[in-house]
Amino acid sequence: MNLISKIFFPTPVFAQGVWSDACVKNSDVATIKGFECLFGNIAQVVIYFAGIVFFFMFISGGFQYLTSGGDPKKTAKATSTLTMSIVGIVGVIIAFLIMKFIQKFTGVNVVDFIIPQ
């Protein structure tokens, strides 16, 4: 699946998600293991939401910069918006890379939330 389709048609995320045997043991009653599914779904929503917010901040800052008309206050505000959007995107990427580095260095899978048995 290419990047454009992932951005505009993300996989659906539900509050409960699809319960597996790890989350619900042969019944419809959720157990403490259900937090694995719930946390995974929440993390996925947060990542998509952060990406969309920073993308629209970047577009908004660019539009503000184009329409500033040389006014120093408007240009400074647009530059600040652009800078904060880039810092946000880089921050999300660096946080993910740090988690992957910890996983590679220690062998502990910190990207997937799993409650030990």
trRosetta pair geometry for C-beta under 8 A, 3 or more apart (Angstrom, degrees):
i j d omega theta_ij theta_ji phi_ij phi_ji
1 5 5.3 -110 -174 82 94 124
1 6 5.8 110 128 -58 114 93
2 5 5.4 89 62 15 75 100
2 6 7.2 -139 103 -6 38 93
3 6 5.6 -60 -149 37 33 112
3 7 6.3 31 156 -21 68 105
4 7 5.9 -56 -150 34 30 109
4 8 6.3 -2 165 7 67 112
5 8 6.4 -66 -134 53 29 91
5 9 5.2 -32 -174 44 71 110
6 9 7.2 -63 -100 66 14 66
6 10 6.3 48 -177 -98 56 67
7 10 7.4 -12 -152 -56 11 89
7 51 7.8 -123 -123 133 88 131
10 13 7.6 -22 127 -17 116 102
10 48 5.5 34 -117 -122 170 142
11 44 7.9 -52 73 174 104 141
13 17 7.2 -28 -158 -88 61 89
13 41 5.1 148 -170 -160 98 87
13 44 5.2 -172 -106 96 140 121
13 45 5.1 -165 107 -67 154 91
13 48 7.6 -171 -4 14 143 144
14 17 5.3 167 66 -72 89 37
14 18 7.9 92 45 -37 124 57
14 41 6.5 -62 71 -147 45 146
15 38 7.2 4 169 -128 63 86
15 41 6.7 141 -148 117 18 148
16 19 6.5 -33 159 -51 106 95
16 30 7.9 -117 -135 -88 112 133
16 34 7.7 -37 -145 -168 85 113
16 37 6.8 23 178 123 53 126
16 38 7.0 -32 -120 -86 42 82
16 41 7.5 76 93 -4 7 165
17 37 4.6 -149 60 176 131 106
17 38 7.3 -153 9 -79 113 39
17 40 7.0 17 -54 80 166 105
17 41 4.6 -148 -52 -64 117 130
18 37 7.7 -137 68 -147 43 131
19 23 4.3 -124 -149 83 82 126
19 24 4.4 25 166 6 137 118
19 30 7.5 -122 -114 -103 138 85
19 34 7.1 -27 -120 -118 107 93
19 37 6.3 -70 -106 -51 59 174
20 23 5.5 93 49 11 62 97
20 24 7.7 149 76 32 27 76
20 37 7.3 167 17 -77 85 124
21 24 7.2 -84 -127 70 28 56
21 25 6.6 58 -167 -107 71 52
21 26 7.5 26 -131 -44 91 66
22 33 5.5 -135 156 162 67 132
22 36 6.4 -46 129 65 118 149
22 37 7.8 146 90 -45 99 101
23 30 6.8 -33 161 -138 89 81
23 31 7.0 171 174 45 42 87
23 33 5.3 -152 -115 113 37 93
23 34 4.5 79 -165 -102 92 61
23 36 6.4 -132 -87 58 90 101
23 37 4.6 2 -93 -15 144 131
24 27 6.4 -126 173 70 97 57
24 28 6.7 3 -169 -130 143 23
24 29 6.9 147 -145 71 97 41
24 30 5.9 -62 -90 -103 95 49
24 31 6.6 156 -108 4 43 91
24 33 8.0 -154 -47 79 32 106
24 34 6.7 47 -60 -82 75 103
25 31 6.2 35 0 -23 100 141
25 33 8.0 84 -37 40 94 136
30 34 3.9 8 -170 -50 106 161
31 34 5.7 143 60 -18 49 93
32 35 6.2 -21 176 -1 56 111
32 115 6.5 -137 129 140 97 172
33 36 5.8 -20 179 6 64 115
33 115 5.8 -140 -112 52 61 127
34 37 5.8 -51 -163 38 55 108
34 38 6.0 51 143 -18 77 109
35 38 5.3 -57 -138 46 38 113
35 39 5.6 38 162 -21 73 107
35 113 7.4 -94 129 136 84 126
35 115 6.4 77 66 -42 110 130
36 39 6.2 -56 -141 38 21 105
36 40 6.3 21 157 -17 59 111
36 113 5.5 -177 -133 103 62 88
36 114 5.8 34 -119 -111 124 45
36 115 5.9 -115 -57 1 102 91
37 40 5.8 -58 -148 37 28 112
37 41 6.4 25 157 -16 64 108
38 41 5.9 -59 -151 37 28 108
38 42 6.3 25 155 -17 65 108
39 42 5.7 -55 -144 39 32 110
39 43 6.2 34 157 -21 66 106
39 113 4.2 -51 100 74 136 165
40 43 5.8 -54 -146 36 28 111
40 44 6.5 29 155 -20 62 106
40 112 7.2 4 -97 -145 113 69
40 113 5.9 -149 -59 38 76 106
41 44 5.7 -54 -149 34 32 112
41 45 6.5 30 154 -17 65 105
42 45 5.8 -55 -150 36 33 110
42 46 6.3 33 153 -20 67 107
43 46 5.7 -54 -145 36 31 112
43 47 6.4 31 157 -19 65 106
43 113 7.3 159 -19 -16 142 124
44 47 6.0 -55 -149 35 29 109
44 48 6.5 25 156 -13 64 107
45 48 6.0 -59 -149 41 31 108
45 49 5.9 29 155 -19 67 112
46 49 5.7 -57 -142 40 28 111
46 50 6.1 29 158 -21 65 107
47 50 5.9 -52 -144 35 28 110
47 51 6.5 28 156 -17 61 107
47 92 7.1 131 -137 -168 74 124
48 51 5.8 -59 -152 37 30 111
48 52 6.3 25 155 -16 66 108
49 52 5.8 -57 -147 38 30 108
49 53 6.1 29 156 -19 66 108
50 53 5.8 -55 -143 38 29 110
50 54 6.2 21 162 -12 65 109
50 88 7.1 -152 -176 165 95 107
50 92 5.2 152 130 -94 138 143
51 54 6.2 -61 -144 41 25 103
51 55 6.2 29 156 -22 63 110
51 89 7.5 71 -123 -118 61 86
51 92 7.1 -152 -70 114 71 167
52 55 5.6 -56 -147 35 29 114
52 56 6.4 21 159 -12 65 107
53 56 6.1 -61 -149 41 28 104
53 57 6.3 32 151 -22 64 107
53 88 7.6 -84 102 148 99 152
54 57 5.3 -48 -143 35 35 116
54 58 6.4 40 154 -23 64 102
54 85 5.0 136 -164 -159 74 77
54 88 4.4 -160 -104 100 121 122
54 89 4.6 160 148 -62 150 84
54 92 7.3 -134 -12 -1 154 135
55 58 5.7 -54 -154 32 30 112
55 59 6.6 27 150 -15 64 105
55 85 7.8 134 -70 -169 11 121
55 89 7.9 90 -61 -85 59 121
56 59 5.5 -49 -143 39 38 111
56 60 6.0 41 155 -21 67 106
57 60 5.7 -55 -145 39 29 112
57 61 6.2 30 156 -19 64 107
57 81 6.0 -151 180 -180 86 90
57 84 6.7 -89 165 95 141 95
57 85 3.7 -179 105 -93 111 113
57 88 7.0 59 55 37 153 146
58 61 5.9 -53 -146 37 28 110
58 62 6.4 28 155 -17 62 106
58 82 6.5 68 -134 -129 62 65
58 85 4.1 -178 -66 139 72 151
58 86 7.1 94 -99 -57 107 68
58 89 7.6 13 -51 -32 129 134
59 62 5.8 -56 -150 37 30 111
59 63 6.3 29 153 -18 65 107
60 63 5.7 -55 -147 38 30 110
60 64 6.3 32 153 -20 65 106
60 81 6.1 -94 101 166 96 144
61 64 5.6 -52 -145 36 32 112
61 65 6.3 34 154 -22 64 105
61 78 5.3 127 -166 -167 68 66
61 79 7.6 118 -171 -81 113 10
61 80 7.9 -146 -126 76 119 47
61 81 3.4 -171 -94 104 104 106
61 82 3.8 175 142 -60 144 69
61 84 8.0 169 -71 47 143 86
61 85 5.9 -142 0 1 139 134
62 65 5.6 -54 -148 35 31 113
62 66 6.4 29 154 -18 65 105
62 78 7.7 112 -85 -172 11 110
62 82 6.7 94 -59 -93 62 111
63 66 5.8 -54 -147 36 32 109
63 67 6.2 7 161 1 66 112
64 67 6.3 -71 -142 51 26 94
64 68 6.3 52 154 -59 64 92
64 74 6.6 -150 174 179 92 88
64 77 6.4 -94 160 104 142 96
64 78 3.7 -169 106 -99 105 101
64 81 6.2 76 39 37 145 147
65 68 5.8 -28 -149 -11 30 119
65 75 6.7 66 -131 -132 70 64
65 78 3.8 162 -68 152 70 144
65 79 7.0 94 -96 -59 112 60
65 82 6.7 16 -42 -39 134 132
67 74 7.7 -93 102 165 70 138
68 71 5.3 -133 173 46 82 84
68 74 3.7 170 -137 113 91 113
68 75 4.5 115 161 -68 161 68
68 77 8.0 165 -106 53 118 92
68 78 5.6 -102 -57 -7 128 141
69 74 7.1 37 40 67 78 150
70 75 7.1 -6 -153 -47 20 128
71 74 4.1 58 81 19 112 111
71 75 6.3 172 83 -14 54 88
72 75 5.6 -58 -140 40 30 112
72 76 6.1 31 160 -21 66 106
73 76 5.8 -54 -147 35 28 110
73 77 6.5 28 154 -17 63 106
74 77 5.7 -53 -147 37 33 112
74 78 6.3 32 154 -18 65 107
75 78 5.7 -54 -146 38 31 110
75 79 6.2 33 154 -19 65 107
76 79 5.7 -53 -144 38 30 112
76 80 6.3 34 154 -21 63 105
77 80 5.7 -53 -149 35 30 113
77 81 6.5 31 152 -19 64 104
78 81 5.7 -52 -149 35 33 111
78 82 6.4 32 153 -17 65 106
79 82 5.7 -54 -146 39 31 111
79 83 6.2 33 154 -20 65 108
80 83 5.7 -54 -145 37 29 112
80 84 6.2 26 158 -16 65 107
81 84 6.0 -57 -144 39 28 107
81 85 6.3 27 157 -19 64 107
82 85 5.9 -57 -148 35 29 110
82 86 6.4 24 156 -15 64 107
83 86 6.0 -59 -150 38 30 107
83 87 6.2 29 153 -19 66 109
84 87 5.5 -52 -142 39 33 113
84 88 6.2 37 155 -23 64 106
85 88 5.7 -52 -148 35 30 114
85 89 6.5 28 155 -16 64 104
86 89 5.9 -53 -146 37 32 108
86 90 6.1 28 156 -14 66 110
87 90 5.9 -59 -144 43 28 109
87 91 6.0 35 154 -27 64 109
88 91 5.5 -53 -144 33 28 115
88 92 6.6 27 158 -17 63 102
89 92 6.0 -54 -152 34 31 108
89 93 6.5 26 152 -14 64 109
90 93 5.7 -58 -147 41 33 111
90 94 6.0 32 156 -20 69 108
91 94 5.8 -54 -140 38 28 108
91 95 6.3 31 158 -22 63 105
92 95 5.8 -53 -148 33 29 112
92 96 6.6 26 154 -15 62 106
93 96 5.9 -58 -153 37 31 109
93 97 6.3 27 152 -16 66 109
94 97 5.6 -56 -143 41 33 110
94 98 6.2 39 155 -24 67 103
95 98 5.8 -50 -147 32 29 112
95 99 6.7 28 153 -16 61 104
96 99 5.8 -56 -153 36 33 110
96 100 6.4 31 150 -16 66 106
97 100 5.5 -52 -145 39 36 112
97 101 6.2 41 152 -23 66 103
98 101 5.5 -50 -147 34 32 114
98 102 6.5 35 153 -19 64 102
99 102 5.7 -50 -148 35 33 112
99 103 6.4 36 151 -20 63 105
99 110 5.1 -136 -161 99 90 113
99 111 5.5 115 141 -80 122 77
100 103 5.5 -53 -149 37 34 115
100 104 6.3 31 153 -18 67 105
100 111 6.8 31 -81 -61 65 125
101 104 5.7 -55 -145 39 31 108
101 105 5.9 24 158 -16 67 113
102 105 5.9 -58 -137 42 27 107
102 106 5.8 -9 175 13 66 115
102 108 7.1 -42 143 66 91 97
102 110 5.3 0 97 17 122 148
103 106 6.9 -69 -127 53 17 85
103 107 7.4 43 -179 -127 51 7
103 108 6.4 -111 -119 80 57 52
103 109 5.7 43 -134 -118 112 40
103 110 5.3 -135 -69 26 89 87
103 111 6.0 -21 -60 -15 148 98
104 107 8.0 15 -174 -68 16 43
109 112 5.1 -7 145 40 118 100
109 114 7.0 42 85 10 115 125
